[in-house]
Amino acid sequence: MLGGAGIALALGGLIFLSYRGVSVLLLAPLMAMVAVVLGGGPILASYTQVFMPALGSFIVLYFPLFLLGALFGKLMDDTGAAQSLARGIVGRLGEANSIPAIVLACAVLTYGGVSLFVVAFAVYPIAAAMFAQARLPPALIPATIALGAFTFTMTALPGTPAIQNAIPMPYFGTTAFAAPGVGIVAGAIMLGLGLVWLGRRARRLGATAPSPAGGAARPRKELREHAQAEGYDVVEIGEQRPADAADLPPIWASGAPILLVIVLNYLLSAHLLPALDTGYLAEERFGGIDFAAVKGVWAIIIALAVAILAMGLFGRARLKSAKATFGDGANAAAAPAFNTASLVGFGAVVASLPAFAAIRDAVLGIAPGNPLISLAIAVNILAGITGSASGGMSIALQTLGQTYLELGRAAAIDPALLHRVTAIATGGLDALPHNGAVITLLAVCKMTHREAYADIFVVACAIPVLALVAILALTALTGSF
C-alpha cells in the first residue's frame, strides 16, 4: 500500500515541480528515490544499478538522433531556410488561407526534422503579420502553430524523423515508415478536424481582435527558463530574423534538405540497408542484436547526416559563423537528450519496485485480448503525467515494451502497428498545460494560458486522442489496415 502511494507521490511531485520550472535532470532521480524510500527499497543500489544504466542505455541508443536533429534544425534556422519555407508557403496560399498556410508551413518544417522551437520563432512573426492583415484573432496563433508542429507530423505521418517516431523502433524492430496507412489516416483526422475547429473559432471570435503585437510579452527570463527546461536552443531567443525576403535562400533550395531527409530515410530503411550483409551484428562485440533493431535508427542517422553535410557545403555563405552554428547546434542536443533519458531512468526505478506489479497488471488487464488498447492508454497517461511525449513513451516501453511485443505476437498484431499506435498515443495528453513546449510556445506568441490554451487543448490534446480512438476502432473492426 505504501509502495503504491510512494509511486503516486513521486509522479505527483514530478508533475508539480516540473511545472514550476525545476530541472528534470534533478527531479527525475530525486522523485525516483522518493518512490524507493516509501517502497522500502535500497536507495544507492536503485540509483547506481537501476536508474543510471537505464539512463545510459537511452543515451547510447538515441543521442545521435538528438545531436543530428539539433544540428539540422540549427542549420535550417541560421541559413534562413526555415523562414524562407514558411514565407514561401504562406505567400502562395495567400491571406484568405492564413490559418491553413501557417499550419502547412509548420508541418513541412517539423516533418523535415526542424525542432519545434526553431519553427515557433521562424513562423510566429509571419503568423502575426498574416493574422493582423486578415483580421484574425491573435489568440488563435499558438493553436495554429501547435496544430502544424505538435500533432500529425510529430507522431502520425510515416517517415518523420521526430524522436517520438524513432523511440519505438528498437523495441518493435520497425522503421520510421511503420504502418503508413494507420499514420496517414490518423494524420488526416488531426489535420482535418484541427482546421475545422480553428476555422469555426476564427468566425466565432470575429475579426475585431487587436493585432498580436499588442499582447503583453512574457518576461525574457521566463522564456529562457522554459526553453532550457525543454532543451531548446536558447541562443536564438530574441534574435532579429531577416526581414527582407531578398536576404533569404530561394524556396526550392530551402525545401531541398527536408526532401533529402525524407527520401533518403525511405530508401535506406526499405532498400539500401536491408541489402547489406549485417550478419556481423550477431557477434558479441556488437551486442549480439538483430538487424531489425537498428535498421530504422541507422536510416535516420544517415539521412540527417547527409542533409547536414549538404547544407553545410551549399549554405556556407549564409552562415555568419559555421563554427558557432555547429557548436550551438551540438550543445542544444544535450539538454533534451538527458532530460528524456532521466525520465527513462525514473521509469526503470518505478518498474523495479514491488508495488509496480499491481500497476502493470491493471494496465495489462485493460481490454484483455487487445494489447493495442492498453498500450495506447498506458502511453497516453504517462505522456500526460510527465508532460512529455518522448518521456512518457520511453517510460512505457522501457517497462512494458517487451511485454506488449509478446502480447502483440500472440494476438497476430504486426509490430509496425504497435509502433504507430505507440507514437500516436504520445501526442495527446502530453500537451497538457504543464508541457514545456506549450509553455514556451505561449511565451513566444506573447500569450497566456488563459488567453490561448483552450484552443491548443482542442487541436493538440482532444483531437489527437480522438484520432487515436478512431484508428483503434478501425483496427478492431478490420483486424489491421
Rosetta blueprint (number, residue, H / E / L):
1 M L
2 L H
3 G H
4 G H
5 A H
6 G H
7 I H
8 A H
9 L H
10 A H
11 L H
12 G H
13 G H
14 L H
15 I H
16 F H
17 L H
18 S H
19 Y H
20 R L
21 G L
22 V L
23 S L
24 V H
25 L H
26 L H
27 L H
28 A H
29 P H
30 L H
31 M H
32 A H
33 M H
34 V H
35 A H
36 V H
37 V H
38 L H
39 G L
40 G L
41 G L
42 P L
43 I H
44 L H
45 A H
46 S H
47 Y H
48 T H
49 Q H
50 V H
51 F H
52 M H
53 P H
54 A H
55 L H
56 G H
57 S H
58 F H
59 I H
60 V H
61 L H
62 Y H
63 F H
64 P H
65 L H
66 F H
67 L H
68 L H
69 G H
70 A H
71 L H
72 F H
73 G H
74 K H
75 L H
76 M H
77 D H
78 D H
79 T L
80 G L
81 A H
82 A H
83 Q H
84 S H
85 L H
86 A H
87 R H
88 G H
89 I H
90 V H
91 G H
92 R H
93 L H
94 G L
95 E H
96 A H
97 N H
98 S H
99 I H
100 P H
101 A H
102 I H
103 V H
104 L H
105 A H
106 C H
107 A H
108 V H
109 L H
110 T H
111 Y H
112 G L
113 G L
114 V L
115 S L
116 L H
117 F H
118 V H
119 V H
120 A H
121 F H
122 A H
123 V H
124 Y H
125 P H
126 I H
127 A H
128 A H
129 A H
130 M H
131 F H
132 A H
133 Q H
134 A L
135 R L
136 L L
137 P L
138 P H
139 A H
140 L H
141 I H
142 P H
143 A H
144 T H
145 I H
146 A H
147 L H
148 G H
149 A H
150 F H
151 T L
152 F H
153 T H
154 M H
155 T H
156 A L
157 L L
158 P L
159 G L
160 T L
161 P L
162 A L
163 I H
164 Q H
165 N H
166 A H
167 I L
168 P H
169 M H
170 P H
171 Y H
172 F H
173 G L
174 T L
175 T L
176 A L
177 F L
178 A L
179 A L
180 P H
181 G H
182 V H
183 G H
184 I H
185 V H
186 A H
187 G H
188 A H
189 I H
190 M H
191 L H
192 G H
193 L H
194 G H
195 L H
196 V H
197 W H
198 L H
199 G H
200 R H
201 R H
202 A H
203 R H
204 R H
205 L H
206 G L
207 A L
208 T L
209 A L
210 P L
211 S L
212 P H
213 A H
214 G H
215 G L
216 A L
217 A L
218 R L
219 P L
220 R H
221 K H
222 E H
223 L H
224 R H
225 E H
226 H H
227 A H
228 Q H
229 A H
230 E H
231 G L
232 Y L
233 D L
234 V H
235 V H
236 E H
237 I L
238 G L
239 E L
240 Q L
241 R L
242 P L
243 A L
244 D L
245 A H
246 A H
247 D H
248 L L
249 P L
250 P L
251 I H
252 W H
253 A H
254 S H
255 G H
256 A H
257 P H
258 I H
259 L H
260 L H
261 V H
262 I H
263 V H
264 L H
265 N H
266 Y H
267 L H
268 L H
269 S H
270 A H
271 H H
272 L H
273 L H
274 P H
275 A H
276 L L
277 D L
278 T L
279 G H
280 Y H
281 L H
282 A H
283 E L
284 E H
285 R H
286 F H
287 G L
288 G L
289 I L
290 D L
291 F L
292 A H
293 A H
294 V H
295 K H
296 G H
297 V H
298 W H
299 A H
300 I H
301 I H
302 I H
303 A H
304 L H
305 A H
306 V H
307 A H
308 I H
309 L H
310 A H
311 M H
312 G H
313 L H
314 F H
315 G L
316 R H
317 A H
318 R H
319 L L
320 K L
321 S L
322 A H
323 K H
324 A H
325 T H
326 F H
327 G H
328 D H
329 G H
330 A H
331 N H
332 A H
333 A H
334 A H
335 A H
336 P H
337 A H
338 F H
339 N H
340 T H
341 A H
342 S H
343 L H
344 V H
345 G H
346 F H
347 G H
348 A H
349 V H
350 V H
351 A H
352 S H
353 L L
354 P L
355 A L
356 F H
357 A H
358 A H
359 I H
360 R H
361 D H
362 A H
363 V H
364 L H
365 G L
366 I L
367 A L
368 P L
369 G L
370 N L
371 P H
372 L H
373 I H
374 S H
375 L H
376 A H
377 I H
378 A H
379 V H
380 N H
381 I H
382 L H
383 A H
384 G H
385 I H
386 T H
387 G L
388 S L
389 A H
390 S H
391 G H
392 G H
393 M H
394 S H
395 I H
396 A H
397 L H
398 Q H
399 T H
400 L H
401 G H
402 Q H
403 T H
404 Y H
405 L H
406 E H
407 L H
408 G H
409 R H
410 A H
411 A L
412 A L
413 I L
414 D L
415 P H
416 A H
417 L H
418 L H
419 H H
420 R H
421 V H
422 T H
423 A H
424 I H
425 A H
426 T H
427 G L
428 G L
429 L H
430 D H
431 A H
432 L L
433 P L
434 H L
435 N L
436 G H
437 A H
438 V H
439 I H
440 T H
441 L H
442 L H
443 A H
444 V H
445 C L
446 K L
447 M L
448 T L
449 H H
450 R H
451 E H
452 A H
453 Y H
454 A H
455 D H
456 I H
457 F H
458 V H
459 V H
460 A H
461 C H
462 A H
463 I H
464 P H
465 V H
466 L H
467 A H
468 L H
469 V H
470 A H
471 I H
472 L H
473 A H
474 L H
475 T H
476 A H
477 L H
478 T H
479 G L
480 S L
481 F L
